[in-house]
Amino acid sequence: MASREEQLTVARNRLNAYLKAEAAILTSQEHQMGTKRLRRADLDDVQKKIKELQNEIARLESGGKNKVVRVVPIDL
């Protein structure tokens, strides 16, 4: 299993790649030269993955610990 630092590095690299992809999609979605056509990835999918990666990075930076609090109501 990769260390938290390694996971952070991978997640940050992937986020940068997705941000570049988003910028490319925003500039133009599709090109056609003669009979060849290039279509970029779907913007919604890329933006969804960007949010997922941002959440993953935040989780890894915070130590990955989810805090659970137990509350017992008491009638006074």
N, C-alpha and C positions, 0 to 999 in steps of 0.2 A: 504494500500500500504506500502511496506517495505521501510525503510529509505535507503538512498544512502549507508550508512555504512553496513547495513544488506545485501543489494544487492551485495556490493563489497565482503563481506565475503563469500556469497554463490557462486559467480562467481570464487573466488580464490580457494575455496574448490573443485568446479567442475573441474577447470583447473588442479589442482593437481591430481585428479582422472583420468582425461584424459591423463596426462603425464605418470602416472603409467601404464595405459592401453597401451599407445604407447610403453613403454619400454618392457612390456610383449609380445606384438605383435612382436617387433623386435627380441626378443630372440627366439621365435618359434610361428608359426602361428597355427599349428594344432598338436594334440596328438591323438594317438589311443592306447587303451589298450584292447586287445581282440576284442569284438564286440562294445565296447563303443568308441565314437569319440568326442573329444572336439575341437571346432573350435572357434578361437577368432574373435573379431570384425574386420572389414575391415580397414586396415591401412589408406587408403585415407580418409575415413569418419572420423576417429579419428583425423587425422591431420587437416582436414577442421574445425572440431569443436574446436580444440586447437586455431587456428587462430581467429575464431569467439569470443571465450572467451577472448583471449588477447586483441582484439579490444574493447570488452565490458568493460573490466577492465580499459583500457586506457581512454575510454569515461567517465566512472564513476569517475575515479581519477581526470579528468580534470574539473569535475563539470557537465559534461553532456551537456554543452552548445555548440551548433553549432553556430558559428558566421557567420552572413550573411552580406556581404558588397555590397552596391549598388553603381554602378559606372555609371556616366552620362558623355558620351564623349562630349567634347566641341571643336568646330572647332575654332581655333585661327587665 
